[in-house]
Amino acid sequence: MKLWGLFFFLFVVSAVQASVDSIQIFSNSMNKQVKVIVVKPDRLDTAIKLPVVYLLHGHGGNQEQWIKNAPQIIKTANSMNTILVLPDGGYSSWYFDSDIDTSFKYETFITKELLPYIDANYPTLNNRIFRAITGLSMGGHGALYLAIKHQDLFASAGSICGGVDIRPFSKSWDIFKKLGTIESNPSNWEKNTVINLVDSLKNDDLNIIFDCGADDFFLAVNRALHKKLLTKKIAHTYTERPGKHNADYWGSSIDYQLLFFKNWFVDN
């Protein structure tokens, strides 16, 4: 009976696990291979098209960061019946195209190379309504940045502890190597920070969720973004919870955001 019980347990665990592809996609814009992890629901039926959520990592991370910080997302892909895509966004890309360092064109890679590849090679619902993007820290900035600039591609966007206003951190994380210094290239900073991009938003343009830990160094800029969205009367979901800028917070927060996206997919 004990052996049978163990077998049954292993069978159940196996049944609820999604499968994981580790692939490389050649970026013509950056002339290099980019590593990507794709988490697929178990027993994927290619005849059934599925929603997709793109998960962007933080500064210093790579395509494996979300798996390490939130391993439960492998099972969540099954329960959501959704494909999760985790690209390597570079050590400090902030997910925009740099005109200072032309080897960094991660906006182009995500929107014009990665998305078409995923839609061509996996059974996706190739429609903005069923495509979401979120990320942590640098990836939180990247997710909102890309979604606001490319509303034809994304209907839902999130951010977890995101650097949603990069200007107060102009000396940090080598951002100035991609944009120039804020003193010499102020316009680059103004046009590439999320809090300014929301000026182009109207209510219901995007389904937005973001949150930040109460002890996070990005708390002030997240509160400022929340206040600006309220002033502009743009519907969104914003939450502050106990926590710091660390894996414990990110690993917990992603569960809420994936549920948020799941409910949107179901309703639509």
NUZA-931925 format. One record per residue: x, y, z of N, C-alpha, C, O in turn; residue in one letter. Coordinates in steps of 0.1 Angstrom, whole numbers, plus 5000, padded with zeros to 4 digits. Each point is the difference from the previous one (the first is absolute). Layout:
REM residues N
XYZXYZXYZXYZa
...
***
This chain:
REM residues 268
500849885000499250125000500950135000499650104994m
501549895013500950115001500650034986500050124996k
500449774997500550024987499050064990500350084992l
498449865009499050054992499750155003499750084990w
500349955023499850145003501050094995499750114995g
501649855005501150084994499850014985500250114995l
499549784999499750014985498950094997500250084990f
498749925017498950094998500450145001499750094992f
501149945019500550145003500850054988499850114995f
501249805001500850044989499350024987500350104992l
498649825006499250024988499350135000499950074990f
499549975022499350125001500950124998499650094993v
501649905013500950114999500450024985500150114995v
500249784998500350004986498950064992500250074990s
498649895013498850044992499850155001499550064990a
500950015021499750145002501250084995499950135000v
501249814997501250084996499850044985499649914992q
500850215005500150044986501449954995500949965008a
499350054979501349974994500750134997499450104998s
501949895002500950124998500949984988500849904999v
499250204992500950004989501050115002499750115004d
501649854994501150105000500550024986500649904994s
499150215000500350034986500950124999500350075009i
500249954979500850114996499350064987499749934991q
500250205009499450074989501050104995500550095008i
499849914979501050094995499450144998498950014993f
501750095013499650144998500750074989501250025001s
498150014988500750074989500350145004501050064996n
498250005013500350145004501250015009500650105000s
499749795007501250015009501149904995501150005006m
498749934984500949914994500649905010501249985002n
497949955005500449905010498849915003498950034998k
501549865008499049915005499550045014500850045008q
497949954994499450045013499349885006499249934993v
501150045019499549885007498650035005499750115005k
499449804994498650015004499549875006500349904995v
498950115016499449895006498550014997499450115002i
500049784993498550004997499449895008500449884999v
498750165010499349905009498649974993499250094998v
500649784999498849964993499149925009500649925008k
498150094992499249915007500249854996500449974988p
499549945022500249864997498949954990498950054999d
501549854992499149954990499550114991498850014997r
502250074998499650114991499449954987500549924994l
498350135003499349964988500250124990499450105002d
501349874988500350114990498850054993500150104993t
498849825008498850054993499250105008499150074995a
501349945018499450105009500950125003501149985005i
498450134991500950125001499950065015498950005006k
502250054999500150045014500450145002500750054991l
499050015020500550145003501549985004500549905002p
500250224998501450005003500350125010499450114998v
501449865012500550105009501550014998500749895002v
499850224996501550034999500550055014499450095005y
501649845000500550045013501550054999500949924995l
499350205008501350074999500850005013499450035011l
501949944988500849995013500550145003499950094993h
500849915019500650135005501450024996500649914993g
500050205012501450034997500949895005499849965012h
501150004980501049905004499549864999500749905002g
498050084994499449874999500149954986500750064991g
498649835006499949954987498849924998499150015009n
500749914981498849934997499649905011498949955000q
502150015009499749905010499550075013499649925009e
500450214992499750065013498649975005499949975012q
499150034979498749985005499849855005499349985009w
501449934984499949865004500649985014499549935008i
501650144994500749995013499250075011499949955012k
499650174985499350085011498549955002499550035011n
499949914979498649965001499849874992499350004990a
501349895016499949874992498649954999499749924991p
499350145017498749954999499350044987498949954996q
501750154996499450044988500049884989499250014991i
501649895011500049894991498649925002499549964990i
500050035022498749945002498950104996499049964995k
501350175008498950104997499750004985498950024996t
502149964995499849994986498949904997499250014991a
500849885016499049894998498650055005499049984993n
501050075019498750045005499350124993498850014999s
502150074995499550114991499749964986499350064993m
501349825003500049964986500550114991499450044991n
501850015013500650114994501549984998500649935008t
499950124981501549994997500750125006499550114999i
501649865008500850105006501350014993500649904997l
499850235000501350024992500950085008499750115004v
501549844999501050075008501350034992500849914999l
499350204996501250044991501250055009499850055011p
501449934984501150065005500050154995500250024988d
499750075022499950144996501350085002500050125000g
501149805002501350075001500250045015499150015008g
502250024995500450035014499350135005499650015011y
500450094980499550135004499450074988500450114996s
498649834997499550054988498950105002499850104993s
499449885018498850085003499049994988499050075000w
501249844991499149964990499650114990498950004994y
502050105004499850094989501149994990501049935002f
498950144987501050014990500950115003499550125002d
501849864998501050105004500550064987500449934991s
499650205008500750074989501450045004500850064992d
499649905020501450035005500849874998501150004995i
498349895008500749864998499049924992499149945004d
501350064983499149934990499949855001499249944993t
501650005016499949865003498849975009499749885002s
499750225003498849985009498850054993499750124999f
499549794996498850034993498949905004499449924993k
500450085020499149905006498550034998499249915000y
500550224998498650034995499749934987499049944998e
501950084993499949944986499949855002499249934993t
501750015015500149865001498649945005499549914994f
500050155017498849955006498850014990499349904998i
500650224997498750034992500149954986498949964994t
502250044999500149964986500749874997499949954989k
500749995021500749874998499549895009499649894995e
500350145018499649895009498549974998499649884998l
499550225002498649984999499649924987499349905000l
501250144988499749934988500549855001499449914995p
501850075011500549875001499149915008499749894996y
499950165016499149925009498749974993499549895001i
499950214992498749984993500249904989499049934996d
502150064998500249924988500449855004499749914993a
500850085019500549865005499249945011500349895004n
498850185002499249955011498550034997499750104993y
499449825012498550024998499550125008499349975010p
500950154986499650115007498850074994499749984988t
499550095020499050084996500650134995500350095009l
500049934979500850114995499150124999499650054989n
500150015023499150115001500450085013500349935010n
499850204989500450075012499249985012500550005012r
498249964987499149985011500549885008499850005013i
500949914981500449885007501649995001500649905001f
499950235000501550015002500250105011499650115000r
501149855011500450085011501550005002500749924996a
499750195011501550015003500150065014499350105004i
501649845004500450065013501449975003500749924992t
499850135019501449985003500350055014499250075006g
502049904999500550055013501150104998500949994992l
499150115016501050115001500350064986499150064995s
502049925000500350054986499049944990499550074991m
500149815011498949934992498750065002499150004991g
500650065021498750075002500050134992498950034994g
502250045006500150114991499849964985499250064993h
501549835003499949964986498749964996499550034989g
499749905020498749954996499050114998499350004990a
500750105019499150114998500550094988499150054992l
502149975007500650074989499649944986499550084991y
500749795008499749944987498550004997499550024989l
499749955022498549994998499550144996499150014991a
501350095015499550144997500450044986499250064993i
502049915003500550044987499449914989500050044988k
499649845015499549904990498749945004499949885003h
499150214998498749955004499349924990499049935003q
501650074985499549904989500449865003499449914995d
501650075014500549875003499549955014499849885001l
500050215008499649955014498850075005499850124998f
499349815008498850055006500150025015499350085006a
501649845000500249995015501550025003500949944993s
499350135018501450035004500150015015499150055006a
502049914999500350015014501450035004500950014991g
499350025021501450035005500049965015499150035008s
502049914996500349965014501250075005501149984995i
498750115014501250085006500750074988501350005000c
498050054990500750054989500650145001499650085008g
501549944985500650134999499350094990500550034989g
498250015015499150064990500350154998499450064991v
501649995016500650134997501549995001500549995012d
500250004977501549985001500750135003501249995004i
498250124995500850135001500650025014501150055001r
498349915010500650025013501249905002500850025010p
499449894981501149905001501050024988500549904995f
499850225001500750024988501549965001500749994990s
499849995023501449955001500049855003501149955002k
497849994998500049865004499849904988499550044990s
501049845012499849894992500450024985499649934991w
501350165007500650034987498950044989500249994988d
498750065017499050054991500650114991499650014988i
501250075017500650114992500949954989500250084990f
500249805010500849944989499149974988500449994989k
498350005014499049984989499350134995499650014989k
500350095020499250124997500950124999499550114996l
501849885008500850125002499750055014499049965007g
501850134998499750065014498850084999499650064990t
499749955022498850085000500350154998499150074995i
502149975008500450144998500250034985499650114995e
501049804998500350024986498949964990499950054989s
499349855016498949954991498750005008499449895001n
500150225004498850005008498849944993499149945006p
500850094981498849964992499949854999498949945000s
502349995000500049855000499449955012499249905000n
501150165011499449955013498550035001499249925005w
500450204990498650035001499149914992498949975004e
501650004984499249924991500049855002499349924994k
501650035015500249865002499649965014500449895005n
499050205003499549965013498549985000499350084995t
500349815012498649964999499150115005498950024994v
501450055017499150095005499650114991498950065000i
502049974990499750104990499249944988499250074994n
501049805004499349944989498549995002499249994991l
500450015022498649985003499250134995498849995000v
501950124997499350114994499349974987499050074997d
501549824997499349974987498949905002499349974990s
500449995022499049905003498650075002499950115005l
499149824990498650035004499449885008500649894999k
498450145008499449905008499649884991499450014989n
500949875016499649874994500949974988499849904993d
501350185005500949964989500749875004500349914991d
500150085022500749885005499449955013499450085008l
500649794994499649945012501350005009500949914998n
499250175012501250035008500049955014499050025007i
502049914997500249965014501450025004500949974993i
499450105019501350015005500050015015499050045006f
502149925000500150005014501550025005500950004991d
499250035022501450025005500049975015499050025007c
502149944998500149975014500250135008500550104995g
499049895017500050125009501450055003500250115004a
500849804996501350035003501050004988501249985001d
498250044987500749994988500550144996499350105003d
501949914992500650134996499350064988500250124997f
499049804996499250064989498550045004499250034992f
500649965021498650035005499550144996498950024995l
502050085006499650144997499650024986499050074997a
501849874994499650024985498849924997499250044991v
500549855015498849924998498850085005498950004994n
501250065018498950095005499850114991498850044998r
502250024996499850114991499349964987499250084995a
501149805000499349954989498649985003499150034992l
500649915019498649975004499250145001498950014995h
501750095011499450135002499750064986499050064998k
502049934993499850064986498949934993499250064993k
500749815008498949924993498750045006499050014993l
500950015020498850055007499650134994498850034997l
502150065003499850144995499450004985499150074997t
501549844995499649994986498749914999499549984989k
500049975022498849915000500249884991499149964993k
502149985008500349884993499849885009500849995010i
498349924988499849895008501249915001500749974990a
499649985022501149915002499949945014499250045008h
501649854994500049945013501450025006501049964994t
499150115018501250025006500049955015499050025007y
502049914997500149955013501450025007501049994993t
498950045020501250005008499949895011499050005006e
502049924995500049905010501350005007501050054995r
499049895017501349995008501049934991499749894994p
501650165006501049934992501150094995499850125000g
501349824996501150084995500249964986499349934993k
501850135001500449974986500849885000501250004998h
498149885002500749875001499149894994498850024997n
501849865002499449894994498749965007499149954994a
500950065019498849965008498850084995498949944999d
501350195000498950084996499649974985498849984997y
502150014994499749984986499349864998499149994993w
501449915015499549874998498549995005499249924995g
500550165015498650015005499150084991498949964997s
501650164998499250094993499649944986498950034996s
501949894998499749954987498749925000499349994990i
500549945021498749925001498850094998499149964993d
500950165013498850094999499950054986498950014994y
502350025000499950064986499649904990499250034991q
501349845010499549904991498549975001499449984990l
500150025022498649995002499250114994499049984994l
501550145007499450124994499949984985499050034994f
502149935000500049984985499149884997499350014990f
500749885018499149894997498650054999499249964991k
500450125019498650045001499650094988498949994994n
502150095001499850084988499849914988499150024992w
501849885007499849914988498749935000499449984990f
500249975022498749935001498850094996499149964993v
501050165012498950104997499950044986498950044995d
502249944998500050054986500049884990500050024988n
***
